[in-house]
């Protein structure tokens, strides 16, 4: 049984945010930007600009600048 729609965090799409942070730490900037872009876009509309996404948006900015 799939999780309810409110449980967005156990999805493969949400995991891309974590992969983005990991690949950024490994200096794999293109890969990090791809993961973070996809992960942020896959969030439910009401969460895309949530305060907790600031870390991921900042990581995306750093990855794009470092490419």
Phi and psi in radians as a Rosetta constraint file:
Dihedral C 1 N 2 CA 2 C 2 CIRCULARHARMONIC -1.262 0.35
Dihedral N 2 CA 2 C 2 N 3 CIRCULARHARMONIC 2.708 0.35
Dihedral C 2 N 3 CA 3 C 3 CIRCULARHARMONIC -1.192 0.35
Dihedral N 3 CA 3 C 3 N 4 CIRCULARHARMONIC 2.802 0.35
Dihedral C 3 N 4 CA 4 C 4 CIRCULARHARMONIC -1.148 0.35
Dihedral N 4 CA 4 C 4 N 5 CIRCULARHARMONIC 2.788 0.35
Dihedral C 4 N 5 CA 5 C 5 CIRCULARHARMONIC -1.031 0.35
Dihedral N 5 CA 5 C 5 N 6 CIRCULARHARMONIC -0.483 0.35
Dihedral C 5 N 6 CA 6 C 6 CIRCULARHARMONIC -1.286 0.35
Dihedral N 6 CA 6 C 6 N 7 CIRCULARHARMONIC -0.222 0.35
Dihedral C 6 N 7 CA 7 C 7 CIRCULARHARMONIC -1.681 0.35
Dihedral N 7 CA 7 C 7 N 8 CIRCULARHARMONIC 1.186 0.35
Dihedral C 7 N 8 CA 8 C 8 CIRCULARHARMONIC -1.295 0.35
Dihedral N 8 CA 8 C 8 N 9 CIRCULARHARMONIC -0.410 0.35
Dihedral C 8 N 9 CA 9 C 9 CIRCULARHARMONIC -1.246 0.35
Dihedral N 9 CA 9 C 9 N 10 CIRCULARHARMONIC -0.430 0.35
Dihedral C 9 N 10 CA 10 C 10 CIRCULARHARMONIC -1.560 0.35
Dihedral N 10 CA 10 C 10 N 11 CIRCULARHARMONIC 0.367 0.35
Dihedral C 10 N 11 CA 11 C 11 CIRCULARHARMONIC -1.661 0.35
Dihedral N 11 CA 11 C 11 N 12 CIRCULARHARMONIC 2.711 0.35
Dihedral C 11 N 12 CA 12 C 12 CIRCULARHARMONIC -1.044 0.35
Dihedral N 12 CA 12 C 12 N 13 CIRCULARHARMONIC -0.594 0.35
Dihedral C 12 N 13 CA 13 C 13 CIRCULARHARMONIC -1.130 0.35
Dihedral N 13 CA 13 C 13 N 14 CIRCULARHARMONIC -0.774 0.35
Dihedral C 13 N 14 CA 14 C 14 CIRCULARHARMONIC -1.145 0.35
Dihedral N 14 CA 14 C 14 N 15 CIRCULARHARMONIC -0.633 0.35
Dihedral C 14 N 15 CA 15 C 15 CIRCULARHARMONIC -1.080 0.35
Dihedral N 15 CA 15 C 15 N 16 CIRCULARHARMONIC -0.392 0.35
Dihedral C 15 N 16 CA 16 C 16 CIRCULARHARMONIC -1.084 0.35
Dihedral N 16 CA 16 C 16 N 17 CIRCULARHARMONIC -0.501 0.35
Dihedral C 16 N 17 CA 17 C 17 CIRCULARHARMONIC -1.103 0.35
Dihedral N 17 CA 17 C 17 N 18 CIRCULARHARMONIC -0.772 0.35
Dihedral C 17 N 18 CA 18 C 18 CIRCULARHARMONIC -1.145 0.35
Dihedral N 18 CA 18 C 18 N 19 CIRCULARHARMONIC -0.712 0.35
Dihedral C 18 N 19 CA 19 C 19 CIRCULARHARMONIC -1.104 0.35
Dihedral N 19 CA 19 C 19 N 20 CIRCULARHARMONIC -0.622 0.35
Dihedral C 19 N 20 CA 20 C 20 CIRCULARHARMONIC -1.093 0.35
Dihedral N 20 CA 20 C 20 N 21 CIRCULARHARMONIC -0.762 0.35
Dihedral C 20 N 21 CA 21 C 21 CIRCULARHARMONIC -1.122 0.35
Dihedral N 21 CA 21 C 21 N 22 CIRCULARHARMONIC -0.708 0.35
Dihedral C 21 N 22 CA 22 C 22 CIRCULARHARMONIC -1.148 0.35
Dihedral N 22 CA 22 C 22 N 23 CIRCULARHARMONIC -0.818 0.35
Dihedral C 22 N 23 CA 23 C 23 CIRCULARHARMONIC -1.223 0.35
Dihedral N 23 CA 23 C 23 N 24 CIRCULARHARMONIC -0.503 0.35
Dihedral C 23 N 24 CA 24 C 24 CIRCULARHARMONIC -1.132 0.35
Dihedral N 24 CA 24 C 24 N 25 CIRCULARHARMONIC -0.755 0.35
Dihedral C 24 N 25 CA 25 C 25 CIRCULARHARMONIC -1.080 0.35
Dihedral N 25 CA 25 C 25 N 26 CIRCULARHARMONIC -0.502 0.35
Dihedral C 25 N 26 CA 26 C 26 CIRCULARHARMONIC -1.513 0.35
Dihedral N 26 CA 26 C 26 N 27 CIRCULARHARMONIC 0.054 0.35
Dihedral C 26 N 27 CA 27 C 27 CIRCULARHARMONIC 1.113 0.35
Dihedral N 27 CA 27 C 27 N 28 CIRCULARHARMONIC 0.527 0.35
Dihedral C 27 N 28 CA 28 C 28 CIRCULARHARMONIC -1.720 0.35
Dihedral N 28 CA 28 C 28 N 29 CIRCULARHARMONIC 1.290 0.35
Dihedral C 28 N 29 CA 29 C 29 CIRCULARHARMONIC -1.097 0.35
Dihedral N 29 CA 29 C 29 N 30 CIRCULARHARMONIC -0.751 0.35
Dihedral C 29 N 30 CA 30 C 30 CIRCULARHARMONIC -1.087 0.35
Dihedral N 30 CA 30 C 30 N 31 CIRCULARHARMONIC -0.798 0.35
Dihedral C 30 N 31 CA 31 C 31 CIRCULARHARMONIC -1.115 0.35
Dihedral N 31 CA 31 C 31 N 32 CIRCULARHARMONIC -0.738 0.35
Dihedral C 31 N 32 CA 32 C 32 CIRCULARHARMONIC -1.069 0.35
Dihedral N 32 CA 32 C 32 N 33 CIRCULARHARMONIC -0.793 0.35
Dihedral C 32 N 33 CA 33 C 33 CIRCULARHARMONIC -1.072 0.35
Dihedral N 33 CA 33 C 33 N 34 CIRCULARHARMONIC -0.718 0.35
Dihedral C 33 N 34 CA 34 C 34 CIRCULARHARMONIC -1.102 0.35
Dihedral N 34 CA 34 C 34 N 35 CIRCULARHARMONIC -0.835 0.35
Dihedral C 34 N 35 CA 35 C 35 CIRCULARHARMONIC -1.064 0.35
Dihedral N 35 CA 35 C 35 N 36 CIRCULARHARMONIC -0.821 0.35
Dihedral C 35 N 36 CA 36 C 36 CIRCULARHARMONIC -1.180 0.35
Dihedral N 36 CA 36 C 36 N 37 CIRCULARHARMONIC -0.718 0.35
Dihedral C 36 N 37 CA 37 C 37 CIRCULARHARMONIC -1.066 0.35
Dihedral N 37 CA 37 C 37 N 38 CIRCULARHARMONIC -0.835 0.35
Dihedral C 37 N 38 CA 38 C 38 CIRCULARHARMONIC -1.113 0.35
Dihedral N 38 CA 38 C 38 N 39 CIRCULARHARMONIC -0.819 0.35
Dihedral C 38 N 39 CA 39 C 39 CIRCULARHARMONIC -1.086 0.35
Dihedral N 39 CA 39 C 39 N 40 CIRCULARHARMONIC -0.755 0.35
Dihedral C 39 N 40 CA 40 C 40 CIRCULARHARMONIC -1.145 0.35
Dihedral N 40 CA 40 C 40 N 41 CIRCULARHARMONIC -0.722 0.35
Dihedral C 40 N 41 CA 41 C 41 CIRCULARHARMONIC -1.172 0.35
Dihedral N 41 CA 41 C 41 N 42 CIRCULARHARMONIC -0.459 0.35
Dihedral C 41 N 42 CA 42 C 42 CIRCULARHARMONIC -1.462 0.35
Dihedral N 42 CA 42 C 42 N 43 CIRCULARHARMONIC -0.162 0.35
Dihedral C 42 N 43 CA 43 C 43 CIRCULARHARMONIC -1.159 0.35
Dihedral N 43 CA 43 C 43 N 44 CIRCULARHARMONIC 2.637 0.35
Dihedral C 43 N 44 CA 44 C 44 CIRCULARHARMONIC -1.000 0.35
Dihedral N 44 CA 44 C 44 N 45 CIRCULARHARMONIC 2.560 0.35
Dihedral C 44 N 45 CA 45 C 45 CIRCULARHARMONIC -0.854 0.35
Dihedral N 45 CA 45 C 45 N 46 CIRCULARHARMONIC -0.731 0.35
Dihedral C 45 N 46 CA 46 C 46 CIRCULARHARMONIC -1.307 0.35
Dihedral N 46 CA 46 C 46 N 47 CIRCULARHARMONIC -0.096 0.35
Dihedral C 46 N 47 CA 47 C 47 CIRCULARHARMONIC -1.956 0.35
Dihedral N 47 CA 47 C 47 N 48 CIRCULARHARMONIC -0.149 0.35
Dihedral C 47 N 48 CA 48 C 48 CIRCULARHARMONIC -1.025 0.35
Dihedral N 48 CA 48 C 48 N 49 CIRCULARHARMONIC -0.581 0.35
Dihedral C 48 N 49 CA 49 C 49 CIRCULARHARMONIC -1.930 0.35
Dihedral N 49 CA 49 C 49 N 50 CIRCULARHARMONIC 0.369 0.35
Dihedral C 49 N 50 CA 50 C 50 CIRCULARHARMONIC -1.103 0.35
Dihedral N 50 CA 50 C 50 N 51 CIRCULARHARMONIC 2.644 0.35
Dihedral C 50 N 51 CA 51 C 51 CIRCULARHARMONIC -0.945 0.35
Dihedral N 51 CA 51 C 51 N 52 CIRCULARHARMONIC -0.694 0.35
Dihedral C 51 N 52 CA 52 C 52 CIRCULARHARMONIC -1.190 0.35
Dihedral N 52 CA 52 C 52 N 53 CIRCULARHARMONIC -0.268 0.35
Dihedral C 52 N 53 CA 53 C 53 CIRCULARHARMONIC -1.415 0.35
Dihedral N 53 CA 53 C 53 N 54 CIRCULARHARMONIC -0.099 0.35
Dihedral C 53 N 54 CA 54 C 54 CIRCULARHARMONIC -0.975 0.35
Dihedral N 54 CA 54 C 54 N 55 CIRCULARHARMONIC -0.729 0.35
Dihedral C 54 N 55 CA 55 C 55 CIRCULARHARMONIC -1.021 0.35
Dihedral N 55 CA 55 C 55 N 56 CIRCULARHARMONIC -0.726 0.35
Dihedral C 55 N 56 CA 56 C 56 CIRCULARHARMONIC -1.307 0.35
Dihedral N 56 CA 56 C 56 N 57 CIRCULARHARMONIC -0.648 0.35
Dihedral C 56 N 57 CA 57 C 57 CIRCULARHARMONIC -1.176 0.35
Dihedral N 57 CA 57 C 57 N 58 CIRCULARHARMONIC -0.665 0.35
Dihedral C 57 N 58 CA 58 C 58 CIRCULARHARMONIC -1.177 0.35
Dihedral N 58 CA 58 C 58 N 59 CIRCULARHARMONIC -0.706 0.35
Dihedral C 58 N 59 CA 59 C 59 CIRCULARHARMONIC -1.092 0.35
Dihedral N 59 CA 59 C 59 N 60 CIRCULARHARMONIC -0.703 0.35
Dihedral C 59 N 60 CA 60 C 60 CIRCULARHARMONIC -1.089 0.35
Dihedral N 60 CA 60 C 60 N 61 CIRCULARHARMONIC -0.772 0.35
Dihedral C 60 N 61 CA 61 C 61 CIRCULARHARMONIC -1.020 0.35
Dihedral N 61 CA 61 C 61 N 62 CIRCULARHARMONIC -0.790 0.35
Dihedral C 61 N 62 CA 62 C 62 CIRCULARHARMONIC -1.121 0.35
Dihedral N 62 CA 62 C 62 N 63 CIRCULARHARMONIC -0.716 0.35
Dihedral C 62 N 63 CA 63 C 63 CIRCULARHARMONIC -1.125 0.35
Dihedral N 63 CA 63 C 63 N 64 CIRCULARHARMONIC -0.750 0.35
Dihedral C 63 N 64 CA 64 C 64 CIRCULARHARMONIC -1.156 0.35
Dihedral N 64 CA 64 C 64 N 65 CIRCULARHARMONIC -0.734 0.35
Dihedral C 64 N 65 CA 65 C 65 CIRCULARHARMONIC -1.146 0.35
Dihedral N 65 CA 65 C 65 N 66 CIRCULARHARMONIC -0.536 0.35
Dihedral C 65 N 66 CA 66 C 66 CIRCULARHARMONIC -1.501 0.35
Dihedral N 66 CA 66 C 66 N 67 CIRCULARHARMONIC -0.165 0.35
